[in-house]
Amino acid sequence: MTEEEAKDVVERIQYELSHPHGRVATRIEIHDVGLWTRLEGACGTNYNAVGGGTLFEKPVVLGPKCDASYTILYQV
């Protein structure tokens, strides 16, 4: 994944978080190792790697591989 592709994914995540439709996001799982390695460069000041990592004030974890590059988990 290029840094430009990673930035596009981060923008999609930000968009989804800004339109929660009454849901509360609890964490973000990253499924693409390429995105994971480029996350800090793609996010700039929106990413904090200290203590496991946060993105837009949500915890970020590396999740199992699947078809999606990321999943936003919401409170039930």
N, C-alpha and C positions, 0 to 999 in steps of 0.2 A: 504494500500500500504506500502510495506517495504521500508526502506531507499535504499536498493540495486535496487529495481524496480524504485524508484524515480530517482536514478542516471542514470539508463538506459534511462529514458524518457528525462532527461536533455541532455544526449549525443545525442539523436535523434533531439532534438530542436537545439542544436549547429550545428549538421550536416546540417539540413535544412537551417539554417541561413547562413552557409558558402557556400551554393550552391544556390544562389538566382535566377538564370536564368533570370537576368535582372530586377528582381522585388526588391522593397524596402520594407522591413518589417517595420510596424508602431507600432505593439504591439503584445503581446502574451496573449491569454486568456487561463486560466487554468480551466478545467471543472471538475476535480476530486479533491474532498475535501481532500482526503488522500495525493495526490501529493502536494496540496497547503500547508498542514501542515508540510510536510517533505522537502519543497523546499529549505529552507536555509541550512539544513544539507546536502542535496544532491548536492548543488551548491558550497558550500564553498565560496571562494572569488569572484565567478562570480555572486553572488546574493547580491543585496543591498536593504534591506527592508525599508530604509529611504525614506519618501515621496511617499509611495504607492508601491514601489518595482520595481526594474529593473533587468533584466536578459540579459546578453550579450548586455548591453546598450539599451535594448528595454523595454518599460513599461510593467509590468505584472499586470493583473487584474484577479479576480475570475469571470468567466463567468457562464452562465446557464448550467445546466447539459445536456450532450449529450453523444453519443456513444464514442466520442474521449476524451482522457484525456487532450488534449490541441489543440488549433488552433493558427496558426500564421496568423495574418492579414497583408495584403500587401496594399500598395498605389495603387490606380487605375490610 
